[in-house]
Amino acid sequence: MVRKIVLSIIALLFVLKTNAQCAMCRAVLESGEDQNMAEGINDGIVFLMAVPYILVGTIGFIIYRKFSRPDKSENTEQNL
């Protein structure tokens, strides 16, 4: 267990700098002077990144609500 923690800390310390855009998008944006296109592409990347998190969060919430709700059939049997 200690070995996994140490390896995780070492991995987090040696994170390389990454760029958000692919190589082709970056080349197009660096060569152009239109900042509106660059902002649009960055907004699109954020939108595409957010959708999976929203879907997973929604499904997780539905599952949590389903399993945390007390079963009504058990409550009626206890009252008899």
mmCIF file as gemmi writes it, N, C-alpha and C atoms, coordinates in Angstrom:
data_model
loop_
_atom_site.group_PDB
_atom_site.id
_atom_site.type_symbol
_atom_site.label_atom_id
_atom_site.label_alt_id
_atom_site.label_comp_id
_atom_site.label_asym_id
_atom_site.label_entity_id
_atom_site.label_seq_id
_atom_site.pdbx_PDB_ins_code
_atom_site.Cartn_x
_atom_site.Cartn_y
_atom_site.Cartn_z
_atom_site.occupancy
_atom_site.B_iso_or_equiv
_atom_site.pdbx_formal_charge
_atom_site.auth_seq_id
_atom_site.auth_asym_id
_atom_site.pdbx_PDB_model_num
ATOM 1 N N . MET Axp A 1 ? 0.83 -1.196 0 1 0 ? 1 A 1
ATOM 2 C CA . MET Axp A 1 ? 0 0 0 1 0 ? 1 A 1
ATOM 3 C C . MET Axp A 1 ? 0.872 1.256 0 1 0 ? 1 A 1
ATOM 4 N N . VAL Axp A 2 ? 1.923 1.234 0.796 1 0 ? 2 A 1
ATOM 5 C CA . VAL Axp A 2 ? 2.825 2.387 0.869 1 0 ? 2 A 1
ATOM 6 C C . VAL Axp A 2 ? 3.514 2.595 -0.48 1 0 ? 2 A 1
ATOM 7 N N . ARG Axp A 3 ? 3.825 1.493 -1.135 1 0 ? 3 A 1
ATOM 8 C CA . ARG Axp A 3 ? 4.503 1.582 -2.43 1 0 ? 3 A 1
ATOM 9 C C . ARG Axp A 3 ? 3.607 2.291 -3.455 1 0 ? 3 A 1
ATOM 10 N N . LYS Axp A 4 ? 2.306 1.99 -3.449 1 0 ? 4 A 1
ATOM 11 C CA . LYS Axp A 4 ? 1.379 2.641 -4.374 1 0 ? 4 A 1
ATOM 12 C C . LYS Axp A 4 ? 1.278 4.136 -4.093 1 0 ? 4 A 1
ATOM 13 N N . ILE Axp A 5 ? 1.258 4.508 -2.837 1 0 ? 5 A 1
ATOM 14 C CA . ILE Axp A 5 ? 1.173 5.923 -2.477 1 0 ? 5 A 1
ATOM 15 C C . ILE Axp A 5 ? 2.42 6.668 -2.927 1 0 ? 5 A 1
ATOM 16 N N . VAL Axp A 6 ? 3.584 6.079 -2.705 1 0 ? 6 A 1
ATOM 17 C CA . VAL Axp A 6 ? 4.84 6.714 -3.097 1 0 ? 6 A 1
ATOM 18 C C . VAL Axp A 6 ? 4.909 6.861 -4.619 1 0 ? 6 A 1
ATOM 19 N N . LEU Axp A 7 ? 4.516 5.812 -5.348 1 0 ? 7 A 1
ATOM 20 C CA . LEU Axp A 7 ? 4.529 5.893 -6.81 1 0 ? 7 A 1
ATOM 21 C C . LEU Axp A 7 ? 3.537 6.933 -7.32 1 0 ? 7 A 1
ATOM 22 N N . SER Axp A 8 ? 2.395 7.062 -6.671 1 0 ? 8 A 1
ATOM 23 C CA . SER Axp A 8 ? 1.416 8.074 -7.068 1 0 ? 8 A 1
ATOM 24 C C . SER Axp A 8 ? 1.961 9.479 -6.856 1 0 ? 8 A 1
ATOM 25 N N . ILE Axp A 9 ? 2.615 9.704 -5.744 1 0 ? 9 A 1
ATOM 26 C CA . ILE Axp A 9 ? 3.196 11.027 -5.463 1 0 ? 9 A 1
ATOM 27 C C . ILE Axp A 9 ? 4.289 11.354 -6.469 1 0 ? 9 A 1
ATOM 28 N N . ILE Axp A 10 ? 5.122 10.382 -6.785 1 0 ? 10 A 1
ATOM 29 C CA . ILE Axp A 10 ? 6.19 10.61 -7.762 1 0 ? 10 A 1
ATOM 30 C C . ILE Axp A 10 ? 5.594 10.914 -9.134 1 0 ? 10 A 1
ATOM 31 N N . ALA Axp A 11 ? 4.538 10.192 -9.518 1 0 ? 11 A 1
ATOM 32 C CA . ALA Axp A 11 ? 3.909 10.432 -10.815 1 0 ? 11 A 1
ATOM 33 C C . ALA Axp A 11 ? 3.308 11.833 -10.881 1 0 ? 11 A 1
ATOM 34 N N . LEU Axp A 12 ? 2.726 12.307 -9.783 1 0 ? 12 A 1
ATOM 35 C CA . LEU Axp A 12 ? 2.144 13.642 -9.772 1 0 ? 12 A 1
ATOM 36 C C . LEU Axp A 12 ? 3.207 14.736 -9.816 1 0 ? 12 A 1
ATOM 37 N N . LEU Axp A 13 ? 4.39 14.453 -9.304 1 0 ? 13 A 1
ATOM 38 C CA . LEU Axp A 13 ? 5.452 15.455 -9.313 1 0 ? 13 A 1
ATOM 39 C C . LEU Axp A 13 ? 6.072 15.645 -10.7 1 0 ? 13 A 1
ATOM 40 N N . PHE Axp A 14 ? 5.988 14.625 -11.546 1 0 ? 14 A 1
ATOM 41 C CA . PHE Axp A 14 ? 6.627 14.678 -12.851 1 0 ? 14 A 1
ATOM 42 C C . PHE Axp A 14 ? 5.615 14.798 -13.981 1 0 ? 14 A 1
ATOM 43 N N . VAL Axp A 15 ? 4.666 15.699 -13.833 1 0 ? 15 A 1
ATOM 44 C CA . VAL Axp A 15 ? 3.653 15.916 -14.857 1 0 ? 15 A 1
ATOM 45 C C . VAL Axp A 15 ? 4.235 16.854 -15.915 1 0 ? 15 A 1
ATOM 46 N N . LEU Axp A 16 ? 4.117 16.43 -17.172 1 0 ? 16 A 1
ATOM 47 C CA . LEU Axp A 16 ? 4.618 17.255 -18.262 1 0 ? 16 A 1
ATOM 48 C C . LEU Axp A 16 ? 3.545 18.243 -18.696 1 0 ? 16 A 1
ATOM 49 N N . LYS Axp A 17 ? 3.987 19.368 -19.228 1 0 ? 17 A 1
ATOM 50 C CA . LYS Axp A 17 ? 3.05 20.372 -19.719 1 0 ? 17 A 1
ATOM 51 C C . LYS Axp A 17 ? 2.379 19.847 -20.99 1 0 ? 17 A 1
ATOM 52 N N . THR Axp A 18 ? 1.048 19.926 -21.025 1 0 ? 18 A 1
ATOM 53 C CA . THR Axp A 18 ? 0.306 19.47 -22.194 1 0 ? 18 A 1
ATOM 54 C C . THR Axp A 18 ? -0.515 20.622 -22.746 1 0 ? 18 A 1
ATOM 55 N N . ASN Axp A 19 ? -0.887 20.51 -23.998 1 0 ? 19 A 1
ATOM 56 C CA . ASN Axp A 19 ? -1.704 21.524 -24.664 1 0 ? 19 A 1
ATOM 57 C C . ASN Axp A 19 ? -3.096 20.963 -24.903 1 0 ? 19 A 1
ATOM 58 N N . ALA Axp A 20 ? -4.09 21.851 -24.922 1 0 ? 20 A 1
ATOM 59 C CA . ALA Axp A 20 ? -5.471 21.416 -25.053 1 0 ? 20 A 1
ATOM 60 C C . ALA Axp A 20 ? -5.813 21.011 -26.486 1 0 ? 20 A 1
ATOM 61 N N . GLN Axp A 21 ? -5.264 21.678 -27.467 1 0 ? 21 A 1
ATOM 62 C CA . GLN Axp A 21 ? -5.64 21.423 -28.849 1 0 ? 21 A 1
ATOM 63 C C . GLN Axp A 21 ? -4.776 20.316 -29.463 1 0 ? 21 A 1
ATOM 64 N N . CYS Axp A 22 ? -5.33 19.695 -30.497 1 0 ? 22 A 1
ATOM 65 C CA . CYS Axp A 22 ? -4.528 18.738 -31.262 1 0 ? 22 A 1
ATOM 66 C C . CYS Axp A 22 ? -3.503 19.523 -32.093 1 0 ? 22 A 1
ATOM 67 N N . ALA Axp A 23 ? -2.594 18.815 -32.717 1 0 ? 23 A 1
ATOM 68 C CA . ALA Axp A 23 ? -1.518 19.478 -33.465 1 0 ? 23 A 1
ATOM 69 C C . ALA Axp A 23 ? -2.046 20.299 -34.639 1 0 ? 23 A 1
ATOM 70 N N . MET Axp A 24 ? -3.043 19.764 -35.329 1 0 ? 24 A 1
ATOM 71 C CA . MET Axp A 24 ? -3.583 20.48 -36.486 1 0 ? 24 A 1
ATOM 72 C C . MET Axp A 24 ? -4.334 21.743 -36.061 1 0 ? 24 A 1
ATOM 73 N N . CYS Axp A 25 ? -5.138 21.641 -35.028 1 0 ? 25 A 1
ATOM 74 C CA . CYS Axp A 25 ? -5.878 22.819 -34.556 1 0 ? 25 A 1
ATOM 75 C C . CYS Axp A 25 ? -4.914 23.896 -34.067 1 0 ? 25 A 1
ATOM 76 N N . ARG Axp A 26 ? -3.889 23.468 -33.376 1 0 ? 26 A 1
ATOM 77 C CA . ARG Axp A 26 ? -2.913 24.426 -32.858 1 0 ? 26 A 1
ATOM 78 C C . ARG Axp A 26 ? -2.192 25.138 -34 1 0 ? 26 A 1
ATOM 79 N N . ALA Axp A 27 ? -1.817 24.402 -35.047 1 0 ? 27 A 1
ATOM 80 C CA . ALA Axp A 27 ? -1.119 25.009 -36.183 1 0 ? 27 A 1
ATOM 81 C C . ALA Axp A 27 ? -2.008 26.038 -36.88 1 0 ? 27 A 1
ATOM 82 N N . VAL Axp A 28 ? -3.278 25.734 -37.036 1 0 ? 28 A 1
ATOM 83 C CA . VAL Axp A 28 ? -4.204 26.667 -37.688 1 0 ? 28 A 1
ATOM 84 C C . VAL Axp A 28 ? -4.38 27.913 -36.828 1 0 ? 28 A 1
ATOM 85 N N . LEU Axp A 29 ? -4.52 27.716 -35.524 1 0 ? 29 A 1
ATOM 86 C CA . LEU Axp A 29 ? -4.76 28.863 -34.644 1 0 ? 29 A 1
ATOM 87 C C . LEU Axp A 29 ? -3.53 29.747 -34.489 1 0 ? 29 A 1
ATOM 88 N N . GLU Axp A 30 ? -2.341 29.151 -34.508 1 0 ? 30 A 1
ATOM 89 C CA . GLU Axp A 30 ? -1.123 29.962 -34.382 1 0 ? 30 A 1
ATOM 90 C C . GLU Axp A 30 ? -0.842 30.751 -35.65 1 0 ? 30 A 1
ATOM 91 N N . SER Axp A 31 ? -1.23 30.209 -36.808 1 0 ? 31 A 1
ATOM 92 C CA . SER Axp A 31 ? -0.938 30.91 -38.056 1 0 ? 31 A 1
ATOM 93 C C . SER Axp A 31 ? -1.939 32.031 -38.328 1 0 ? 31 A 1
ATOM 94 N N . GLY Axp A 32 ? -3.141 31.913 -37.8 1 0 ? 32 A 1
ATOM 95 C CA . GLY Axp A 32 ? -4.165 32.93 -38.05 1 0 ? 32 A 1
ATOM 96 C C . GLY Axp A 32 ? -4.12 34.041 -37.021 1 0 ? 32 A 1
ATOM 97 N N . GLU Axp A 33 ? -4.638 35.197 -37.42 1 0 ? 33 A 1
ATOM 98 C CA . GLU Axp A 33 ? -4.686 36.328 -36.504 1 0 ? 33 A 1
ATOM 99 C C . GLU Axp A 33 ? -6.086 36.568 -35.97 1 0 ? 33 A 1
ATOM 100 N N . ASP Axp A 34 ? -7.022 35.709 -36.333 1 0 ? 34 A 1
ATOM 101 C CA . ASP Axp A 34 ? -8.406 35.862 -35.901 1 0 ? 34 A 1
ATOM 102 C C . ASP Axp A 34 ? -8.587 35.221 -34.525 1 0 ? 34 A 1
ATOM 103 N N . GLN Axp A 35 ? -8.694 36.038 -33.49 1 0 ? 35 A 1
ATOM 104 C CA . GLN Axp A 35 ? -8.837 35.53 -32.127 1 0 ? 35 A 1
ATOM 105 C C . GLN Axp A 35 ? -10.222 34.951 -31.861 1 0 ? 35 A 1
ATOM 106 N N . ASN Axp A 36 ? -11.219 35.368 -32.655 1 0 ? 36 A 1
ATOM 107 C CA . ASN Axp A 36 ? -12.564 34.818 -32.473 1 0 ? 36 A 1
ATOM 108 C C . ASN Axp A 36 ? -12.59 33.328 -32.783 1 0 ? 36 A 1
ATOM 109 N N . MET Axp A 37 ? -11.836 32.907 -33.791 1 0 ? 37 A 1
ATOM 110 C CA . MET Axp A 37 ? -11.783 31.486 -34.126 1 0 ? 37 A 1
ATOM 111 C C . MET Axp A 37 ? -11.106 30.702 -33 1 0 ? 37 A 1
ATOM 112 N N . ALA Axp A 38 ? -10.057 31.256 -32.438 1 0 ? 38 A 1
ATOM 113 C CA . ALA Axp A 38 ? -9.357 30.576 -31.341 1 0 ? 38 A 1
ATOM 114 C C . ALA Axp A 38 ? -10.267 30.45 -30.125 1 0 ? 38 A 1
ATOM 115 N N . GLU Axp A 39 ? -11.006 31.491 -29.806 1 0 ? 39 A 1
ATOM 116 C CA . GLU Axp A 39 ? -11.937 31.428 -28.671 1 0 ? 39 A 1
ATOM 117 C C . GLU Axp A 39 ? -13.046 30.425 -28.941 1 0 ? 39 A 1
ATOM 118 N N . GLY Axp A 40 ? -13.512 30.352 -30.18 1 0 ? 40 A 1
ATOM 119 C CA . GLY Axp A 40 ? -14.556 29.392 -30.536 1 0 ? 40 A 1
ATOM 120 C C . GLY Axp A 40 ? -14.084 27.959 -30.398 1 0 ? 40 A 1
ATOM 121 N N . ILE Axp A 41 ? -12.871 27.693 -30.831 1 0 ? 41 A 1
ATOM 122 C CA . ILE Axp A 41 ? -12.334 26.334 -30.708 1 0 ? 41 A 1
ATOM 123 C C . ILE Axp A 41 ? -12.125 25.977 -29.241 1 0 ? 41 A 1
ATOM 124 N N . ASN Axp A 42 ? -11.628 26.895 -28.458 1 0 ? 42 A 1
ATOM 125 C CA . ASN Axp A 42 ? -11.446 26.619 -27.031 1 0 ? 42 A 1
ATOM 126 C C . ASN Axp A 42 ? -12.783 26.391 -26.333 1 0 ? 42 A 1
ATOM 127 N N . ASP Axp A 43 ? -13.813 27.155 -26.701 1 0 ? 43 A 1
ATOM 128 C CA . ASP Axp A 43 ? -15.147 26.939 -26.136 1 0 ? 43 A 1
ATOM 129 C C . ASP Axp A 43 ? -15.686 25.568 -26.535 1 0 ? 43 A 1
ATOM 130 N N . GLY Axp A 44 ? -15.428 25.161 -27.772 1 0 ? 44 A 1
ATOM 131 C CA . GLY Axp A 44 ? -15.858 23.842 -28.229 1 0 ? 44 A 1
ATOM 132 C C . GLY Axp A 44 ? -15.18 22.726 -27.462 1 0 ? 44 A 1
ATOM 133 N N . ILE Axp A 45 ? -13.906 22.895 -27.167 1 0 ? 45 A 1
ATOM 134 C CA . ILE Axp A 45 ? -13.173 21.892 -26.389 1 0 ? 45 A 1
ATOM 135 C C . ILE Axp A 45 ? -13.756 21.781 -24.989 1 0 ? 45 A 1
ATOM 136 N N . VAL Axp A 46 ? -14.064 22.905 -24.374 1 0 ? 46 A 1
ATOM 137 C CA . VAL Axp A 46 ? -14.659 22.877 -23.028 1 0 ? 46 A 1
ATOM 138 C C . VAL Axp A 46 ? -16.03 22.218 -23.069 1 0 ? 46 A 1
ATOM 139 N N . PHE Axp A 47 ? -16.82 22.514 -24.09 1 0 ? 47 A 1
ATOM 140 C CA . PHE Axp A 47 ? -18.143 21.905 -24.22 1 0 ? 47 A 1
ATOM 141 C C . PHE Axp A 47 ? -18.03 20.394 -24.379 1 0 ? 47 A 1
ATOM 142 N N . LEU Axp A 48 ? -17.133 19.943 -25.257 1 0 ? 48 A 1
ATOM 143 C CA . LEU Axp A 48 ? -16.961 18.506 -25.46 1 0 ? 48 A 1
ATOM 144 C C . LEU Axp A 48 ? -16.433 17.818 -24.207 1 0 ? 48 A 1
ATOM 145 N N . MET Axp A 49 ? -15.662 18.516 -23.411 1 0 ? 49 A 1
ATOM 146 C CA . MET Axp A 49 ? -15.128 17.942 -22.182 1 0 ? 49 A 1
ATOM 147 C C . MET Axp A 49 ? -16.203 17.865 -21.101 1 0 ? 49 A 1
ATOM 148 N N . ALA Axp A 50 ? -17.125 18.809 -21.071 1 0 ? 50 A 1
ATOM 149 C CA . ALA Axp A 50 ? -18.116 18.879 -19.997 1 0 ? 50 A 1
ATOM 150 C C . ALA Axp A 50 ? -19.239 17.872 -20.161 1 0 ? 50 A 1
ATOM 151 N N . VAL Axp A 51 ? -19.612 17.535 -21.381 1 0 ? 51 A 1
ATOM 152 C CA . VAL Axp A 51 ? -20.763 16.662 -21.613 1 0 ? 51 A 1
ATOM 153 C C . VAL Axp A 51 ? -20.597 15.289 -20.96 1 0 ? 51 A 1
ATOM 154 N N . PRO Axp A 52 ? -19.466 14.596 -21.092 1 0 ? 52 A 1
ATOM 155 C CA . PRO Axp A 52 ? -19.351 13.29 -20.426 1 0 ? 52 A 1
ATOM 156 C C . PRO Axp A 52 ? -19.456 13.394 -18.901 1 0 ? 52 A 1
ATOM 157 N N . TYR Axp A 53 ? -18.909 14.443 -18.315 1 0 ? 53 A 1
ATOM 158 C CA . TYR Axp A 53 ? -19.014 14.607 -16.865 1 0 ? 53 A 1
ATOM 159 C C . TYR Axp A 53 ? -20.462 14.822 -16.433 1 0 ? 53 A 1
ATOM 160 N N . ILE Axp A 54 ? -21.211 15.582 -17.199 1 0 ? 54 A 1
ATOM 161 C CA . ILE Axp A 54 ? -22.62 15.806 -16.874 1 0 ? 54 A 1
ATOM 162 C C . ILE Axp A 54 ? -23.408 14.505 -16.981 1 0 ? 54 A 1
ATOM 163 N N . LEU Axp A 55 ? -23.16 13.714 -18.038 1 0 ? 55 A 1
ATOM 164 C CA . LEU Axp A 55 ? -23.856 12.446 -18.207 1 0 ? 55 A 1
ATOM 165 C C . LEU Axp A 55 ? -23.541 11.472 -17.076 1 0 ? 55 A 1
ATOM 166 N N . VAL Axp A 56 ? -22.272 11.327 -16.738 1 0 ? 56 A 1
ATOM 167 C CA . VAL Axp A 56 ? -21.884 10.416 -15.661 1 0 ? 56 A 1
ATOM 168 C C . VAL Axp A 56 ? -22.452 10.889 -14.331 1 0 ? 56 A 1
ATOM 169 N N . GLY Axp A 57 ? -22.438 12.185 -14.079 1 0 ? 57 A 1
ATOM 170 C CA . GLY Axp A 57 ? -23.008 12.72 -12.845 1 0 ? 57 A 1
ATOM 171 C C . GLY Axp A 57 ? -24.5 12.476 -12.748 1 0 ? 57 A 1
ATOM 172 N N . THR Axp A 58 ? -25.21 12.65 -13.859 1 0 ? 58 A 1
ATOM 173 C CA . THR Axp A 58 ? -26.654 12.421 -13.869 1 0 ? 58 A 1
ATOM 174 C C . THR Axp A 58 ? -26.985 10.956 -13.623 1 0 ? 58 A 1
ATOM 175 N N . ILE Axp A 59 ? -26.286 10.061 -14.298 1 0 ? 59 A 1
ATOM 176 C CA . ILE Axp A 59 ? -26.519 8.632 -14.098 1 0 ? 59 A 1
ATOM 177 C C . ILE Axp A 59 ? -26.175 8.23 -12.664 1 0 ? 59 A 1
ATOM 178 N N . GLY Axp A 60 ? -25.083 8.753 -12.133 1 0 ? 60 A 1
ATOM 179 C CA . GLY Axp A 60 ? -24.716 8.467 -10.743 1 0 ? 60 A 1
ATOM 180 C C . GLY Axp A 60 ? -25.764 8.963 -9.767 1 0 ? 60 A 1
ATOM 181 N N . PHE Axp A 61 ? -26.323 10.138 -10.014 1 0 ? 61 A 1
ATOM 182 C CA . PHE Axp A 61 ? -27.361 10.672 -9.13 1 0 ? 61 A 1
ATOM 183 C C . PHE Axp A 61 ? -28.621 9.817 -9.176 1 0 ? 61 A 1
ATOM 184 N N . ILE Axp A 62 ? -28.997 9.362 -10.378 1 0 ? 62 A 1
ATOM 185 C CA . ILE Axp A 62 ? -30.186 8.515 -10.505 1 0 ? 62 A 1
ATOM 186 C C . ILE Axp A 62 ? -29.984 7.19 -9.768 1 0 ? 62 A 1
ATOM 187 N N . ILE Axp A 63 ? -28.804 6.601 -9.912 1 0 ? 63 A 1
ATOM 188 C CA . ILE Axp A 63 ? -28.522 5.346 -9.212 1 0 ? 63 A 1
ATOM 189 C C . ILE Axp A 63 ? -28.509 5.57 -7.706 1 0 ? 63 A 1
ATOM 190 N N . TYR Axp A 64 ? -27.915 6.642 -7.25 1 0 ? 64 A 1
ATOM 191 C CA . TYR Axp A 64 ? -27.884 6.946 -5.82 1 0 ? 64 A 1
ATOM 192 C C . TYR Axp A 64 ? -29.294 7.109 -5.274 1 0 ? 64 A 1
ATOM 193 N N . ARG Axp A 65 ? -30.134 7.851 -5.999 1 0 ? 65 A 1
ATOM 194 C CA . ARG Axp A 65 ? -31.508 8.065 -5.545 1 0 ? 65 A 1
ATOM 195 C C . ARG Axp A 65 ? -32.298 6.771 -5.505 1 0 ? 65 A 1
ATOM 196 N N . LYS Axp A 66 ? -32.063 5.904 -6.478 1 0 ? 66 A 1
ATOM 197 C CA . LYS Axp A 66 ? -32.794 4.644 -6.531 1 0 ? 66 A 1
ATOM 198 C C . LYS Axp A 66 ? -32.44 3.744 -5.345 1 0 ? 66 A 1
ATOM 199 N N . PHE Axp A 67 ? -31.166 3.664 -5.007 1 0 ? 67 A 1
ATOM 200 C CA . PHE Axp A 67 ? -30.746 2.77 -3.935 1 0 ? 67 A 1
ATOM 201 C C . PHE Axp A 67 ? -30.853 3.383 -2.546 1 0 ? 67 A 1
ATOM 202 N N . SER Axp A 68 ? -30.954 4.677 -2.429 1 0 ? 68 A 1
ATOM 203 C CA . SER Axp A 68 ? -31.055 5.289 -1.107 1 0 ? 68 A 1
ATOM 204 C C . SER Axp A 68 ? -32.501 5.447 -0.654 1 0 ? 68 A 1
ATOM 205 N N . ARG Axp A 69 ? -33.444 5.307 -1.567 1 0 ? 69 A 1
ATOM 206 C CA . ARG Axp A 69 ? -34.857 5.436 -1.23 1 0 ? 69 A 1
ATOM 207 C C . ARG Axp A 69 ? -35.312 4.164 -0.503 1 0 ? 69 A 1
ATOM 208 N N . PRO Axp A 70 ? -35.988 4.308 0.636 1 0 ? 70 A 1
ATOM 209 C CA . PRO Axp A 70 ? -36.466 3.106 1.334 1 0 ? 70 A 1
ATOM 210 C C . PRO Axp A 70 ? -37.549 2.404 0.521 1 0 ? 70 A 1
ATOM 211 N N . ASP Axp A 71 ? -37.551 1.092 0.579 1 0 ? 71 A 1
ATOM 212 C CA . ASP Axp A 71 ? -38.518 0.299 -0.174 1 0 ? 71 A 1
ATOM 213 C C . ASP Axp A 71 ? -39.878 0.365 0.511 1 0 ? 71 A 1
ATOM 214 N N . LYS Axp A 72 ? -40.925 0.739 -0.218 1 0 ? 72 A 1
ATOM 215 C CA . LYS Axp A 72 ? -42.244 0.911 0.36 1 0 ? 72 A 1
ATOM 216 C C . LYS Axp A 72 ? -42.864 -0.42 0.773 1 0 ? 72 A 1
ATOM 217 N N . SER Axp A 73 ? -42.541 -1.506 0.08 1 0 ? 73 A 1
ATOM 218 C CA . SER Axp A 73 ? -43.14 -2.796 0.423 1 0 ? 73 A 1
ATOM 219 C C . SER Axp A 73 ? -42.646 -3.272 1.794 1 0 ? 73 A 1
ATOM 220 N N . GLU Axp A 74 ? -41.422 -2.983 2.158 1 0 ? 74 A 1
ATOM 221 C CA . GLU Axp A 74 ? -40.905 -3.37 3.471 1 0 ? 74 A 1
ATOM 222 C C . GLU Axp A 74 ? -41.592 -2.566 4.574 1 0 ? 74 A 1
ATOM 223 N N . ASN Axp A 75 ? -41.899 -1.301 4.328 1 0 ? 75 A 1
ATOM 224 C CA . ASN Axp A 75 ? -42.543 -0.46 5.33 1 0 ? 75 A 1
ATOM 225 C C . ASN Axp A 75 ? -43.976 -0.918 5.615 1 0 ? 75 A 1
ATOM 226 N N . THR Axp A 76 ? -44.691 -1.374 4.603 1 0 ? 76 A 1
ATOM 227 C CA . THR Axp A 76 ? -46.082 -1.806 4.818 1 0 ? 76 A 1
ATOM 228 C C . THR Axp A 76 ? -46.134 -3.124 5.565 1 0 ? 76 A 1
ATOM 229 N N . GLU Axp A 77 ? -45.145 -4.005 5.376 1 0 ? 77 A 1
ATOM 230 C CA . GLU Axp A 77 ? -45.123 -5.281 6.084 1 0 ? 77 A 1
ATOM 231 C C . GLU Axp A 77 ? -44.821 -5.075 7.575 1 0 ? 77 A 1
ATOM 232 N N . GLN Axp A 78 ? -44.003 -4.088 7.901 1 0 ? 78 A 1
ATOM 233 C CA . GLN Axp A 78 ? -43.649 -3.832 9.288 1 0 ? 78 A 1
ATOM 234 C C . GLN Axp A 78 ? -44.827 -3.231 10.05 1 0 ? 78 A 1
ATOM 235 N N . ASN Axp A 79 ? -45.693 -2.503 9.385 1 0 ? 79 A 1
ATOM 236 C CA . ASN Axp A 79 ? -46.827 -1.856 10.044 1 0 ? 79 A 1
ATOM 237 C C . ASN Axp A 79 ? -47.936 -2.843 10.348 1 0 ? 79 A 1
ATOM 238 N N . LEU Axp A 80 ? -47.981 -4.001 9.712 1 0 ? 80 A 1
ATOM 239 C CA . LEU Axp A 80 ? -49.044 -4.978 9.953 1 0 ? 80 A 1
ATOM 240 C C . LEU Axp A 80 ? -48.81 -5.7 11.193 1 0 ? 80 A 1
